[in-house]
Amino acid sequence: MPDPTTRQLIIKGVTSSGHTFRPSDWAERLAGILSTFGLDSRINYSPYVHPTSIEGVKCIIVDSQLEEIDSRAWGFVMGFAKDNDLVVEPHPPA
C-alpha cells in the first residue's frame, strides 16, 4: 500500500505482471461511477477520482481525501485496484 500521507495516488491500467488491463475504457467507467451529469448534460468527474492517460497508459488519479469524505467509495476504488492486480503509485506533486 502506498504511503498514507500521499495526497494523490495513480491507479495504472497495468497489472503487477506488466499486462495491459482491459477493457480499454476501464478508467472512464470506474471514474464514471462517482461522476454526475451537469445541467449541460455533460459528465462531471468527481474532483477526487478522475481518468487520465500517462505515457499512453490509462490511469485513474485518486485524491486521498476521498477516504475521509466517503470511505465506501474509497474502499470500492482501492478494492477494484487490488482485485484486478493494478499498479498503485503515489502521484508526484505538480
Residue frames as qw, qx, qy, qz and C-alpha x, y, z in Angstrom:
[[0.000, 0.889, 0.458, 0.000, 0.00, 0.00, 0.00],
 [0.378, 0.590, -0.044, 0.712, 1.32, 3.47, -0.85],
 [0.263, -0.043, -0.465, 0.844, 2.36, 5.96, 1.83],
 [0.080, -0.712, -0.695, 0.059, -0.84, 7.20, 3.57],
 [0.161, -0.679, -0.114, 0.707, 0.48, 10.79, 3.69],
 [0.211, 0.033, 0.596, 0.774, 0.46, 10.99, -0.13],
 [0.357, 0.360, 0.202, -0.838, -2.24, 13.36, -1.32],
 [0.751, 0.413, -0.122, -0.501, -2.93, 11.61, -4.64],
 [0.590, -0.183, 0.772, 0.151, -2.48, 8.11, -5.98],
 [0.477, 0.415, -0.505, -0.587, -2.30, 6.82, -9.53],
 [0.754, 0.053, 0.644, -0.118, -4.04, 3.57, -10.36],
 [0.140, 0.487, -0.630, -0.588, -2.45, 2.46, -13.60],
 [0.866, 0.265, 0.035, -0.423, -4.12, 0.30, -16.21],
 [0.540, 0.465, -0.698, 0.062, -1.28, -2.19, -15.94],
 [0.895, -0.408, -0.154, -0.096, -1.16, -5.29, -13.77],
 [0.495, -0.751, 0.427, 0.091, 1.75, -6.05, -11.45],
 [0.763, -0.042, 0.553, 0.333, 2.98, -8.52, -14.07],
 [0.151, -0.380, 0.403, 0.819, 3.02, -5.79, -16.75],
 [0.184, 0.397, 0.814, 0.383, -0.09, -6.72, -18.72],
 [0.181, -0.136, -0.132, -0.965, -2.39, -4.00, -20.04],
 [0.251, 0.297, 0.776, -0.497, -5.72, -4.03, -18.21],
 [0.178, -0.184, -0.635, -0.729, -8.83, -4.42, -20.34],
 [0.507, 0.695, 0.420, 0.289, -11.32, -3.15, -21.36],
 [0.470, 0.256, 0.033, 0.844, -9.62, -0.09, -22.76],
 [0.187, -0.621, -0.125, -0.751, -12.25, 2.26, -21.28],
 [0.612, -0.392, -0.634, 0.264, -11.93, 0.90, -17.72],
 [0.291, -0.118, -0.308, 0.898, -10.72, 4.26, -16.33],
 [0.272, -0.187, -0.206, -0.921, -13.69, 6.19, -17.70],
 [0.630, -0.369, -0.617, -0.295, -16.08, 3.51, -16.44],
 [0.563, -0.321, -0.576, 0.497, -14.60, 3.49, -12.94],
 [0.123, -0.087, -0.169, 0.974, -14.49, 7.29, -12.68],
 [0.337, -0.278, -0.462, -0.772, -17.98, 7.42, -14.14],
 [0.502, -0.441, -0.739, 0.087, -19.38, 5.60, -11.12],
 [0.357, -0.541, -0.391, 0.653, -18.54, 8.63, -8.96],
 [0.127, 0.059, 0.277, 0.951, -19.48, 11.25, -11.56],
 [0.275, 0.614, 0.548, -0.496, -22.56, 13.40, -12.08],
 [0.352, 0.483, 0.528, 0.602, -24.18, 14.99, -15.09],
 [0.093, -0.278, -0.159, 0.943, -24.32, 18.77, -15.24],
 [0.418, 0.623, 0.368, -0.549, -27.18, 20.92, -16.50],
 [0.343, 0.631, -0.453, -0.527, -25.43, 20.90, -19.88],
 [0.970, 0.114, 0.067, -0.203, -25.82, 17.06, -19.97],
 [0.542, 0.584, -0.563, 0.217, -22.05, 16.61, -19.80],
 [0.850, -0.312, -0.372, 0.202, -20.32, 14.26, -17.42],
 [0.096, -0.837, 0.355, -0.406, -18.60, 15.89, -14.46],
 [0.750, 0.029, -0.596, 0.286, -16.00, 13.64, -12.90],
 [0.625, -0.747, -0.194, 0.120, -15.53, 13.79, -9.17],
 [0.117, 0.893, -0.379, 0.212, -12.69, 16.06, -8.02],
 [0.580, -0.544, 0.592, -0.134, -11.45, 13.03, -6.06],
 [0.654, 0.006, 0.729, 0.205, -11.43, 10.41, -8.85],
 [0.520, 0.738, -0.048, -0.427, -10.77, 11.19, -12.49],
 [0.894, 0.196, 0.307, 0.263, -9.45, 9.34, -15.52],
 [0.088, 0.872, -0.359, -0.321, -6.30, 10.35, -17.35],
 [0.929, 0.308, -0.040, 0.200, -3.61, 8.91, -19.56],
 [0.322, -0.837, 0.411, 0.167, 0.04, 8.92, -18.51],
 [0.086, -0.511, 0.779, 0.353, 2.65, 7.99, -21.10],
 [0.498, 0.133, -0.665, -0.540, -0.03, 6.21, -23.13],
 [0.267, -0.167, -0.927, 0.203, -1.35, 4.20, -20.17],
 [0.441, -0.612, -0.348, -0.557, -4.94, 4.66, -18.99],
 [0.330, -0.015, -0.673, 0.662, -4.96, 5.67, -15.32],
 [0.368, -0.801, -0.410, -0.235, -7.16, 6.97, -12.54],
 [0.205, 0.356, -0.436, 0.801, -5.99, 9.74, -10.24],
 [0.562, -0.613, -0.551, -0.070, -7.44, 9.28, -6.75],
 [0.046, -0.642, 0.323, -0.694, -7.25, 12.02, -4.14],
 [0.391, -0.059, -0.839, 0.373, -6.64, 10.51, -0.70],
 [0.270, -0.048, 0.328, -0.904, -9.21, 12.92, 0.76],
 [0.650, -0.096, -0.506, -0.559, -11.83, 10.56, -0.67],
 [0.505, -0.099, -0.820, 0.251, -11.07, 8.15, 2.17],
 [0.049, -0.170, -0.540, 0.823, -12.17, 10.76, 4.72],
 [0.394, 0.115, -0.099, -0.906, -15.12, 12.05, 2.69],
 [0.872, 0.088, -0.059, -0.478, -16.59, 8.71, 1.59],
 [0.355, -0.468, 0.809, -0.016, -14.85, 5.64, 2.96],
 [0.768, 0.254, 0.576, -0.119, -17.12, 3.29, 0.99],
 [0.608, 0.787, -0.058, -0.081, -16.20, 4.94, -2.32],
 [0.022, -0.760, 0.649, -0.012, -12.51, 4.83, -1.33],
 [0.593, -0.206, 0.772, -0.102, -12.85, 1.14, -0.44],
 [0.785, 0.500, 0.340, -0.134, -14.57, 0.42, -3.74],
 [0.460, 0.842, -0.280, -0.036, -11.91, 2.16, -5.85],
 [0.119, -0.654, 0.742, -0.088, -8.97, 0.70, -3.94],
 [0.715, -0.019, 0.676, -0.175, -10.65, -2.73, -3.85],
 [0.755, 0.636, 0.074, -0.141, -11.05, -2.56, -7.64],
 [0.267, 0.793, -0.546, 0.029, -7.33, -1.91, -7.99],
 [0.376, -0.427, 0.802, -0.183, -6.43, -4.76, -5.63],
 [0.791, 0.200, 0.527, -0.240, -8.90, -7.25, -7.12],
 [0.747, 0.664, 0.043, -0.008, -7.57, -6.58, -10.62],
 [0.803, -0.242, 0.145, 0.525, -3.90, -6.55, -9.54],
 [0.375, 0.846, 0.105, 0.365, -3.41, -3.00, -10.85],
 [0.560, 0.071, -0.258, 0.785, -0.31, -0.96, -10.09],
 [0.244, -0.927, -0.267, -0.102, -0.95, 1.79, -7.49],
 [0.606, 0.093, -0.158, 0.774, 1.68, 4.50, -7.05],
 [0.154, -0.702, -0.268, 0.641, 1.97, 7.90, -5.39],
 [0.432, 0.794, 0.291, 0.314, 1.18, 10.74, -7.78],
 [0.515, -0.040, -0.116, 0.849, 4.07, 13.21, -7.89],
 [0.011, -0.757, -0.343, 0.556, 3.16, 16.73, -6.79],
 [0.507, 0.779, 0.292, 0.226, 2.50, 19.19, -9.59]]
